[in-house]
Amino acid sequence: MTLLTPVQPAQPTANDGQPEPSYYQPENQPPKKAKRRRWILPVISLIILAIILSPIISGSVIIVKGISLSQRIEKITSAAASNDWPSVQGELADASGDLAVISKSLGYLGPVFWFPPLSQSVRVSKKMSLAASEMLSGYSETLAILERLQLTTGDAGQLISQLGEPEKKKSFLRAIAESEAELKDARSKIRQAKQTINSINEEDFSGVFKDRLLELNHNLVELVDNSEIALPILENLPELVGLNQSKTYLFVFQNNMELRPTGGFIGSYGILTFKDGEISDLLTDDVYNLDKLSIGKLDVLPPEPLQKYMGQKNWFLRDANWYTDWPTSAQNIIWFFDRERENAALPYQRLDGVIALTPDFIANLLKVVGPVTVEGVTFTDANFAMELEKEVERNYIEKGIPKERRKSIIGPLTRELISRIENADLPDMLQSWLAFKKNIEEKHILVYLTEPQLQQYFSDQNWSGVLKDSESDYLLAIDANMAAWKTDSVMKKSIDYRLAEVNGGLVARTALTYEHQSERVPYFIREYRDYLQLYVPEGSQLLSAYWSDQSGRHQIDLNSQLEIKKNFGKTVFAYFFTVEPKSTRTIVFEYELPDSVWQQYRQGTYKLLAQKQPGTVGHDLKVDLKFNRSPRSYHSEIMPERAAGKQLIWQTNLNIDREFKADF
C-alpha cells in the first residue's frame, strides 16, 4: 500500500494564479505504467498457483474419496452376504456422498487434460463415476424392494426357515410379483452400469491414479456382474416356480465326456414340477427306457453324420440335441419327447421349458453342500462324473440291478441335492448361487422356456445357448463325439486364430489342436472320433485346409473330405477325423473373410466374437491380429499379451464367450 502523508499548503504569492492544491497528495507518486505493474504480477502469480494447486487438491480429494468408495463397495458386498441390510443402506448413502464429491472434483481437473497420460485417467474416472452412480441407484431401488418384502429385518437363519413354510413362501412370491416394475427399473440401471464398465479397457488406466482406479473398477465389475444375474432371476421367480399355476420343466443330463453340439450326449432325463415355489413332482429315468418304446414306431432319419459315422438308422430323443443353437435343439427335444411318450402310451405332459445340465454343475454343487452318499456310493466334487459313470456302465451288473434301472441312482441323488440346498444356511445358499452363476456363464447350464417373454429375458442374459448373430468376424468350433465312448474326458484342445490383411482383404487362419492324453481303456477310452464344425462369417471363402501330426502335413481334399454348408446365418466347414491314443493332431482352415467384414475394417472397426461350445471345459485360445495400420484403441475383457505397432495378441481361454475389438 502507498502511504499518504499530509502536505502543508503553499503560501499564496502575488503572482500565484494557480488553484490551491488538495490537502493530501501521494508521496513520490510513480508513473501510471509502473503502478499497473505492481498489481499485474501478484494476480498472474495467483492464477498460476491456482492452476497448479487446483488439480492437485482435486486429485487428492478424488484419491481419498475413491479409496473410500472402493472400501464401501466391499462393505456393501460383505453386509449383503450376511443379511445386514441396515449396514447396506448406510453404506449406500455414504457411497453416494463419496461419488458426489468425486464427480464435483473431476470438474476441477480442466488443466489436467493438457497432459495425455493424466487426461486418460480422468476420462476413465468419469466413466467409472457414471457406472458407479448407475449401480448405486439400481441398488438403492433393490434395497427398497427388499424392505417391502420384509427381507431387511430379523435373523437370516430365521428368515430362511420361514421361507421353508409353504404359506410364507407363497406370500414372498406374491410380494415379488407386485414389485415387478421396480425390479425392471433396477435391472435396467444395473445393466446400464455394466455397459458403461464394459466400455472401459484396463489399458486405459495410467498415471498417479492407476492402482486405485483398477481396484475400484474390479470391485464394481464383481458387484455388477453378480447383480445382473440375480435381478432377472428375482424378477421372474414367481412365474418360474409356479406361483398360482404349476410349471413343469424337462431336464436333460448332457454327459460332456461324450460331447455333442449343445454340451454332451443325453443319457438321462428328468421331469420337475413346481407349484407355488414347492417341488410337487420329480421323476428321473434312463433316456433309453423311453427311446426303446418307439423302436419301429418312430421313423425319422437322423442327421447325415449320425448315419455315416455312427451307423444310426433312426433318430431318437437321445440324439435330439444335434443342432448347435440350443433353442433349436430344445424345441427338437420337446418334439421327440412328445412323440415318444405317445408311442409309450403315456399321457401328454405339457412342458414350460427344457434345461440342460452337465456333470460339471453337479460337481460344483457338491463342492458347496459336501459329499452325498446314495445307495452306498459317496459322491464328491472330485469324483462325481467318474463314480456315476462306473455305477451306470459297470457296477450295476455286479449289484444285480436290471439294465433298465441302472440309472435309478440319479433320482435319489437329485432329491438329496435339492434338499441340501433348500435347507442350507445363508453362506451355503450364497455359495450355491455363485456355483449357479459360474455354470450358467460357462454354459454347463442351458435354459429354454416356452413362454416367449421369459425366453427373451434368458437370451438377453446369454443363458440360452443361442448361436449369436454377428455382423463382423465370428468363430465357433463345435465338436461331436462319434462313437468314441467317453474319450472327451482325456482330450486337451486349443484354438489358434490368426488374421492378416492381404491384397485388399482379410485372411484368417484357424488351427485346432487335439491332444489325446490317454491309453486305451476298455469300454471307456478309445481313439477320438470327431465330427468338427467350424462356424465362420457367412460368405467366407475357404482357401485351403490341411491337418498335421508327427508324420507331417497332409492336405484335406476340399471336394471329397470336407463339407461346406450354411447354418444359422454362418458358413460352416465340417470335417470328420480321428486321433489315436497318446497322439496329437492339428486341423487348419485358411479362408478369406467376406467383403462386409473388410468394409467395416476399412471404416475403422474390426471385431471378433469367439463363442464357446456348451459343455466344454474351456479350450486354450490364442488370437493374433496383424493389420497394415496401427489400431487407435482396442477393447476386450482381458489384457493382450502384446499390443505393439500393428499387432494385437491375446492368450486366453474359452471358458466363456470372448469378444475382441480394435478401432482405427
Rosetta blueprint (number, residue, H / E / L):
1 M L
2 T L
3 L L
4 L E
5 T E
6 P E
7 V L
8 Q L
9 P L
10 A L
11 Q L
12 P L
13 T L
14 A L
15 N L
16 D L
17 G L
18 Q L
19 P L
20 E L
21 P L
22 S L
23 Y L
24 Y E
25 Q E
26 P E
27 E L
28 N L
29 Q L
30 P L
31 P L
32 K H
33 K H
34 A H
35 K H
36 R H
37 R H
38 R H
39 W H
40 I H
41 L H
42 P H
43 V H
44 I H
45 S H
46 L H
47 I H
48 I H
49 L H
50 A H
51 I H
52 I H
53 L H
54 S H
55 P H
56 I H
57 I H
58 S H
59 G H
60 S H
61 V H
62 I H
63 I H
64 V H
65 K H
66 G H
67 I H
68 S H
69 L H
70 S H
71 Q H
72 R H
73 I H
74 E H
75 K H
76 I H
77 T H
78 S H
79 A H
80 A H
81 A H
82 S L
83 N L
84 D L
85 W H
86 P H
87 S H
88 V H
89 Q H
90 G H
91 E H
92 L H
93 A H
94 D H
95 A H
96 S H
97 G H
98 D H
99 L H
100 A H
101 V H
102 I H
103 S H
104 K H
105 S H
106 L H
107 G L
108 Y L
109 L L
110 G H
111 P H
112 V H
113 F H
114 W H
115 F L
116 P H
117 P H
118 L H
119 S H
120 Q H
121 S H
122 V H
123 R H
124 V H
125 S H
126 K H
127 K H
128 M H
129 S H
130 L H
131 A H
132 A H
133 S H
134 E H
135 M H
136 L H
137 S H
138 G H
139 Y H
140 S H
141 E H
142 T H
143 L H
144 A H
145 I H
146 L H
147 E H
148 R H
149 L L
150 Q L
151 L L
152 T L
153 T L
154 G L
155 D L
156 A H
157 G H
158 Q H
159 L H
160 I H
161 S H
162 Q H
163 L H
164 G L
165 E L
166 P H
167 E H
168 K H
169 K H
170 K H
171 S H
172 F H
173 L H
174 R H
175 A H
176 I H
177 A H
178 E H
179 S L
180 E H
181 A H
182 E H
183 L H
184 K H
185 D H
186 A H
187 R H
188 S H
189 K H
190 I H
191 R H
192 Q H
193 A H
194 K H
195 Q H
196 T H
197 I H
198 N H
199 S L
200 I L
201 N L
202 E H
203 E H
204 D H
205 F L
206 S L
207 G L
208 V L
209 F L
210 K H
211 D H
212 R H
213 L H
214 L H
215 E H
216 L H
217 N H
218 H H
219 N H
220 L H
221 V H
222 E H
223 L H
224 V H
225 D H
226 N H
227 S H
228 E H
229 I H
230 A H
231 L H
232 P H
233 I H
234 L H
235 E H
236 N H
237 L H
238 P H
239 E H
240 L H
241 V L
242 G L
243 L L
244 N L
245 Q L
246 S L
247 K E
248 T E
249 Y E
250 L E
251 F E
252 V E
253 F E
254 Q E
255 N E
256 N L
257 M L
258 E L
259 L L
260 R L
261 P L
262 T L
263 G L
264 G L
265 F E
266 I E
267 G E
268 S E
269 Y E
270 G E
271 I E
272 L E
273 T E
274 F E
275 K E
276 D L
277 G L
278 E E
279 I E
280 S E
281 D E
282 L E
283 L E
284 T E
285 D E
286 D E
287 V H
288 Y H
289 N H
290 L H
291 D H
292 K H
293 L H
294 S H
295 I L
296 G L
297 K L
298 L L
299 D L
300 V L
301 L L
302 P L
303 P L
304 E H
305 P H
306 L H
307 Q H
308 K H
309 Y H
310 M H
311 G L
312 Q L
313 K L
314 N L
315 W L
316 F L
317 L H
318 R H
319 D H
320 A L
321 N L
322 W L
323 Y L
324 T L
325 D L
326 W H
327 P H
328 T H
329 S H
330 A H
331 Q H
332 N H
333 I H
334 I H
335 W H
336 F H
337 F H
338 D H
339 R H
340 E H
341 R H
342 E H
343 N H
344 A L
345 A L
346 L L
347 P L
348 Y L
349 Q L
350 R L
351 L L
352 D L
353 G E
354 V E
355 I E
356 A E
357 L E
358 T L
359 P H
360 D H
361 F H
362 I H
363 A H
364 N H
365 L H
366 L H
367 K H
368 V H
369 V H
370 G L
371 P L
372 V E
373 T E
374 V E
375 E L
376 G L
377 V E
378 T E
379 F E
380 T L
381 D L
382 A L
383 N L
384 F H
385 A H
386 M H
387 E H
388 L H
389 E H
390 K H
391 E H
392 V H
393 E H
394 R H
395 N H
396 Y H
397 I H
398 E H
399 K L
400 G L
401 I L
402 P L
403 K H
404 E H
405 R H
406 R L
407 K L
408 S L
409 I L
410 I H
411 G H
412 P H
413 L H
414 T H
415 R H
416 E H
417 L H
418 I H
419 S H
420 R H
421 I H
422 E H
423 N L
424 A L
425 D L
426 L H
427 P H
428 D H
429 M H
430 L H
431 Q H
432 S H
433 W H
434 L H
435 A H
436 F H
437 K H
438 K H
439 N H
440 I H
441 E H
442 E L
443 K L
444 H L
445 I E
446 L E
447 V E
448 Y E
449 L E
450 T L
451 E L
452 P H
453 Q H
454 L H
455 Q H
456 Q H
457 Y H
458 F H
459 S H
460 D H
461 Q L
462 N L
463 W L
464 S L
465 G L
466 V L
467 L L
468 K L
469 D L
470 S L
471 E L
472 S L
473 D E
474 Y E
475 L E
476 L E
477 A E
478 I E
479 D E
480 A E
481 N E
482 M L
483 A L
484 A L
485 W E
486 K L
487 T H
488 D H
489 S H
490 V H
491 M E
492 K E
493 K E
494 S E
495 I E
496 D E
497 Y E
498 R E
499 L E
500 A E
501 E E
502 V L
503 N L
504 G L
505 G L
506 L E
507 V E
508 A E
509 R E
510 T E
511 A E
512 L E
513 T E
514 Y E
515 E E
516 H E
517 Q L
518 S L
519 E L
520 R L
521 V E
522 P L
523 Y L
524 F L
525 I E
526 R L
527 E L
528 Y E
529 R E
530 D E
531 Y E
532 L E
533 Q E
534 L E
535 Y E
536 V E
537 P E
538 E L
539 G L
540 S L
541 Q E
542 L E
543 L E
544 S E
545 A E
546 Y E
547 W E
548 S E
549 D E
550 Q L
551 S L
552 G E
553 R E
554 H E
555 Q E
556 I L
557 D L
558 L L
559 N L
560 S L
561 Q L
562 L L
563 E E
564 I E
565 K E
566 K E
567 N E
568 F L
569 G L
570 K E
571 T E
572 V E
573 F E
574 A E
575 Y E
576 F E
577 F E
578 T E
579 V E
580 E L
581 P L
582 K L
583 S L
584 T E
585 R E
586 T E
587 I E
588 V E
589 F E
590 E E
591 Y E
592 E E
593 L L
594 P L
595 D H
596 S H
597 V H
598 W H
599 Q H
600 Q H
601 Y H
602 R H
603 Q L
604 G L
605 T E
606 Y E
607 K E
608 L E
609 L E
610 A E
611 Q L
612 K L
613 Q L
614 P L
615 G L
616 T L
617 V L
618 G L
619 H L
620 D E
621 L E
622 K E
623 V E
624 D E
625 L E
626 K E
627 F L
628 N L
629 R L
630 S L
631 P L
632 R L
633 S E
634 Y E
635 H E
636 S L
637 E L
638 I L
639 M L
640 P L
641 E L
642 R E
643 A E
644 A E
645 G L
646 K L
647 Q E
648 L E
649 I E
650 W E
651 Q E
652 T E
653 N E
654 L L
655 N L
656 I L
657 D L
658 R E
659 E E
660 F E
661 K E
662 A E
663 D E
664 F L
